[in-house]
Amino acid sequence: MRTPLVFILPVVVLTLAGVWGCRELSPDQDATAPVPDERWRDAPVGAQMGDPLPGLTEEELARFHAGAALFRRIFTPEEGLGPLFNENSCNACHTDPVDGGTGDQFLIRATTWDSVEGCDLLLDEGGDNIRQRSTPLLAAHGIHGDLIPERANAVGQFNVPFLFGLGLVEAIPEEAIVSREDPYDRRGDGITGRASRDAQGRVARFGRKGQMVSIFDFNEEAIRLEMGLTTPLHPDEVGQNRGPLPEGVDPAPNPEVDMETLALLTDFVRFLAPLPRDVPSDPLQRARVDEGERVFHEIGCTGCHVPYMETGPSPVAALDRQRIYLYSDLLLHDLGEALADACGPQAAPSELRTEMLMGLGRRHRFLHDSRAFSVSQAIEMHGGEAAPARDRFLALPLDRQDALLRFLDTL
């Protein structure tokens, strides 16, 4: 018998997918590693928290601000909210430290994993997003949320991701991501990163399990599943676990949002600037941070947490051939059974896309399910491909561990 899902949600912020078990690289191999002094001069694109990217045109800025207003808009059941949903506005989740940030909610996924058949996302039963609230009209019928599908053998909870800088991440050419794949570990270093792809073969760089190709896909799914708003791409309202709805519980005509609304929300996220680095001005403290960055490279973390990538040509000047310090290779890696839960379209239960570390210093809880209370605790909890780097970190003298953690806190 299926039972309603009930979670007590702690205060959380975005995940750290860990300082993974990445290989030690010689200087000629680690071409992505800037020396500290060079990095300070070549600062990443940024602005104040929540600001748009520098260099947008007047029209792009207008779309950013129009999208920001929609991002803050609170929808009502009469306007299409629900009848099953999680929150009533985008910034109900993405609000800390500013719009585009994180929140204390979890996205709940229920899947079935089979070592032969692979991952069943249980889409026909609502496994891709277990909606936990209902409107008064639906609650009057005794329906208060989705249920965990009976066939599910793994349930995962995923905290709210930062949205800052994602337009730059989206603008990274696919070939730059694919070039780092090593699914059969031909390098012999224990790292088997591979890109997640959609049904059309496009690289899916967004989502903790590599579920989504684009910011538009991310937003459309969030509007539809997190808020229960139908779209032109998915105009049919669905009930509990994708079943039918009782008559009269959804007063708004479908689709409940139009393509322009989706496009403006997408431009708001696309044009959000990355969070600025928190670089210490005191020379002694900065030297300590530089030492920590050297440790980050020495123990091989940059094999997975690639310091930066560069965007390709873009008609948007602010996205055109820019360097983004994301600290991720955007590939799937195995983090060990201790962190295994729901599977993804191409990800086994223990596989996660390398978490981007930009903005790390603004987070207070770590790992995709917020189980870690500190960065060092998150590192200690990693296994699988992460085990070598974890062990190298734990073997460091305490002062070098501290230097590494100080560096990470500036990101």
ZIWO-V611066 format. One record per pair of residues at least 12 apart in sequence whose ideal C-beta (glycine too) atoms are under 6 Angstrom apart, sorted by sequence separation. I is the first residue (numbers start at 1). J is the second residue. D is the distance in whole Angstrom. If there is no record, write none. Layout:
I:J:D  I:J:D
This chain:
52:64:5  93:105:5  181:193:6  206:218:5  366:378:4  75:88:5  132:145:5  181:194:5  237:250:5  310:323:5  337:350:6  74:88:5  131:145:6  181:195:6  196:210:3  336:350:6  379:393:5  74:89:5  131:146:5  198:213:5  308:323:5  332:347:5  335:350:6  73:89:6  111:127:6  130:146:5  334:350:5  110:127:4  178:195:6  308:325:5  334:351:5  335:352:6  177:195:6  71:90:4  72:91:5  235:254:5  332:351:5  71:91:6  110:130:6  126:146:5  235:255:4  307:327:6  332:353:6  108:130:4  127:149:5  305:327:4  232:255:5  306:329:5  331:354:6  125:149:4  230:254:4  231:255:5  230:255:5  304:329:6  329:354:5  177:203:5  230:256:5  231:257:6  328:354:4  122:149:5  229:256:5  232:259:6  71:99:6  229:257:5  328:356:4  174:203:5  326:356:5  327:357:4  375:405:6  326:358:5  325:358:6  375:408:6  110:148:5  110:149:6  112:151:5  112:152:6  112:153:5  113:154:6  110:152:4  220:262:6  111:154:5  86:131:6  110:155:5  170:215:5  338:383:6  85:131:6  86:132:6  219:265:5  84:131:4  109:156:5  219:266:5  335:382:5  336:383:3  49:97:6  50:98:4  85:133:6  336:384:3  360:408:6  361:409:5  49:98:5  50:99:6  108:157:5  166:215:6  335:384:5  361:410:6  50:100:6  84:134:6  158:208:5  216:266:5  304:354:5  334:384:4  361:411:6  83:134:6  106:157:4  107:158:5  215:266:5  334:385:5  335:386:5  360:411:4  83:135:5  305:357:6  333:385:5  82:135:4  106:159:6  358:411:6  215:269:5  357:411:5  83:138:4  105:160:6  215:270:5  103:160:5  77:135:4  102:160:4  101:162:6  100:163:4  100:164:6  93:160:5  94:163:6  278:361:5  274:358:6  275:359:5  14:102:5  301:389:6  13:102:4  300:389:6  299:389:6  12:104:6  11:104:5  299:392:4  146:240:6  147:241:6  9:104:6  146:241:5  129:225:4  9:106:6  143:240:5  166:269:6  167:270:4  167:271:6  141:246:5  295:400:5  163:269:5  164:272:5  295:403:6  296:404:6  163:272:6  165:274:3  295:404:4  164:274:5  138:249:5  164:275:5  292:403:4  296:407:6  137:249:4  191:303:6  291:403:4  292:404:4  292:406:5  293:407:5  126:241:4  288:403:6  292:407:3  125:241:5  126:242:5  289:406:6  124:242:6  288:406:6  289:407:5  289:410:6  210:332:5  5:130:5  205:330:5  279:410:6  278:410:5  176:309:6  211:344:6  277:410:6  210:344:6  211:345:6  209:344:3  193:329:6  195:331:6  196:332:5  172:309:5  194:331:6  210:347:6  193:331:4  194:332:6  209:347:4  87:226:6  172:311:6  173:312:4  86:226:5  171:311:4  193:333:5  4:145:6  85:227:5  4:147:6  5:148:5  85:228:4  168:311:6  171:314:5  210:353:5  15:159:6  84:228:5  208:352:6  2:147:4  82:228:4  12:159:5  14:161:5  81:228:6  2:150:5  14:162:5  171:319:4  80:229:5  180:329:5  196:346:5  167:319:6  177:330:5  168:322:6  168:324:4  169:326:6  208:368:5  23:189:4  83:249:5  83:250:5  23:191:6  80:252:4  100:272:5  78:251:6  79:252:6  80:256:3  156:341:3  156:342:3  154:341:6  154:342:5  70:264:6  191:385:6  70:265:5  154:349:6  164:359:6  67:264:4  71:268:5  162:359:5  66:264:5  67:265:5  67:267:5  68:268:5  63:264:6  67:268:3  63:267:4  64:268:6  64:271:4  158:368:5  159:370:5  157:369:5  56:271:6  53:271:5  52:271:5  53:273:5  51:273:5  119:343:4  47:273:4  49:275:6  46:273:5  46:274:5  44:274:6  46:276:4  113:343:5  111:342:4  111:343:5  109:342:4  113:349:5  36:290:4  36:293:6  55:317:5  56:318:5  55:318:4  33:297:5  53:318:4  97:362:6  33:302:6  30:302:6  32:306:5  32:307:5  24:300:4  23:300:5  45:322:5  22:300:4  22:301:5  23:303:5  22:303:3  44:325:4  19:301:5  22:304:4  20:304:4  20:333:6  17:352:5  17:354:6  17:355:3  16:355:6  15:355:5  14:363:5  13:363:4  16:366:4  13:364:5  13:365:5  15:367:5  12:365:4  15:368:4  12:370:4  18:378:6  19:379:5  16:378:5  18:382:4  21:385:4  20:385:6  21:386:4  20:386:4  21:387:5  21:388:4  22:389:5  18:386:5  21:389:5  20:389:6  19:389:5
